[in-house]
Amino acid sequence: MPYERLINQNRIVPFKATTAQVNQLLQVAERDLKAAQRNLDVDADWAYTMAYNAVLQACRAVVFSESFRPLGGEQHVTVVEFASEKFGEEFKKEIQLFDQMRRKRHRIIYETAGLVSIEEAKQAVTFANRFVFEINNKITGKNHLF
């Protein structure tokens, strides 16, 4: 059964999301992509964090579209693992980068300011734009962002 490990660990539960709920998460991803782009010259840490959040929300939309929702603590990790299982080899490198961003974002939020260079933030925003586009296409079948 797909996602059996996550189900057995009580990290996801069945959830019949509406199309509106899935689209709302995709809209949040779009908002965060735009905010990340606007903030590149203001604060690299926050631009990076917003780019990460855009990917997180798009991947949450994937979880919802598969009729589950994350549960309990460490939901970000759960979303990464769900996306990894859903997409497998097709997006293996993207999921690895998403997980690296998750770890760095945690450090930015809870430990240290100034971890991200402007170049790294630009790379994160570029990656997020591309990956959110791909996720949106997979979920909605639309070959464009929002």
C-alpha positions in Angstrom: 0.0 0.0 0.0 1.4 3.5 -0.8 2.5 5.5 2.1 2.1 2.5 4.5 5.1 3.4 6.7 3.8 7.0 7.2 0.3 5.7 7.9 1.6 3.1 10.4 3.7 5.8 12.2 0.6 8.1 12.5 2.4 10.7 10.5 -0.4 11.0 7.9 -4.1 10.4 8.1 -6.8 10.0 5.5 -8.2 13.4 4.5 -10.6 14.2 1.7 -9.4 17.6 0.6 -11.5 19.7 -1.7 -10.1 21.1 -4.9 -10.4 24.5 -3.2 -8.1 23.4 -0.4 -5.5 22.0 -2.8 -5.7 25.2 -4.8 -5.4 27.3 -1.7 -2.0 25.7 -0.9 -0.9 26.2 -4.5 -1.8 29.9 -4.1 0.2 30.2 -0.9 3.1 28.7 -2.8 2.7 31.3 -5.5 2.5 34.1 -2.9 5.7 32.9 -1.3 7.5 32.6 -4.6 6.7 36.2 -5.4 7.7 37.4 -1.9 11.0 35.5 -2.1 11.8 37.1 -5.4 11.0 40.6 -4.0 13.1 40.0 -1.0 16.3 38.8 -2.7 17.9 42.3 -2.5 16.5 42.9 1.0 17.4 39.8 3.1 18.9 36.6 1.6 17.9 34.5 4.6 14.2 35.5 4.3 14.2 35.1 0.5 15.6 31.6 1.0 13.0 30.8 3.7 10.1 32.0 1.6 11.4 29.9 -1.4 11.5 26.9 1.0 8.0 27.6 2.2 6.7 27.8 -1.4 8.0 24.3 -2.0 6.6 23.1 1.3 3.1 24.4 0.5 3.2 22.9 -3.0 4.2 19.6 -1.5 1.5 19.9 1.1 -0.9 20.3 -1.9 0.5 17.0 -3.2 -0.3 15.3 0.2 -3.8 16.8 0.1 -4.4 15.8 -3.5 -3.5 12.2 -2.5 -6.3 12.3 0.2 -4.0 12.6 3.2 -2.8 15.2 5.6 0.3 15.3 7.8 -0.3 14.8 11.5 1.6 15.6 14.7 5.1 17.0 15.1 7.7 17.2 12.4 5.2 17.8 9.7 7.8 19.3 7.4 9.8 16.1 7.5 6.7 14.1 6.8 5.9 16.2 3.8 9.4 15.7 2.5 9.2 11.9 2.9 5.7 11.8 1.4 6.9 13.7 -1.7 9.9 11.4 -1.9 7.6 8.4 -1.9 5.1 9.9 -4.3 7.7 11.1 -6.9 10.5 8.6 -6.4 13.3 8.7 -8.9 11.5 11.2 -11.1 12.2 14.1 -8.7 14.9 12.5 -6.5 17.4 15.4 -6.8 14.6 17.9 -6.2 13.4 16.2 -3.1 17.0 16.0 -1.8 17.4 19.7 -2.3 14.0 20.3 -0.7 15.2 18.4 2.4 18.5 20.3 2.5 16.5 23.6 2.3 14.3 22.3 5.2 17.4 21.7 7.4 18.9 25.1 6.6 15.6 26.9 7.0 15.4 25.4 10.5 18.8 26.8 11.3 17.9 30.2 9.9 14.7 30.4 12.0 16.0 29.0 15.2 19.7 29.3 15.4 21.7 31.7 13.2 21.1 34.8 11.1 23.1 35.4 8.0 23.6 31.8 6.8 22.5 32.4 3.2 24.4 34.3 0.6 22.6 36.3 -2.0 23.8 33.7 -4.6 22.4 30.8 -2.6 19.1 32.7 -2.1 18.9 33.3 -5.9 19.5 29.6 -6.5 16.8 28.6 -4.0 14.3 30.9 -5.6 15.1 29.6 -9.1 14.8 26.0 -7.8 11.5 26.8 -6.0 10.0 28.4 -9.1 10.9 25.4 -11.2 9.8 22.7 -8.7 6.5 24.4 -7.8 5.8 24.8 -11.5 6.3 21.0 -11.9 4.2 20.2 -8.9 1.4 22.5 -10.1 1.5 20.8 -13.5 1.3 17.3 -11.9 -1.6 18.3 -9.7 -3.7 20.5 -12.0 -2.4 19.4 -15.4 -1.8 23.1 -16.2 1.5 23.8 -17.9 1.9 27.2 -16.3 2.1 28.7 -12.9 -1.2 29.8 -11.5 
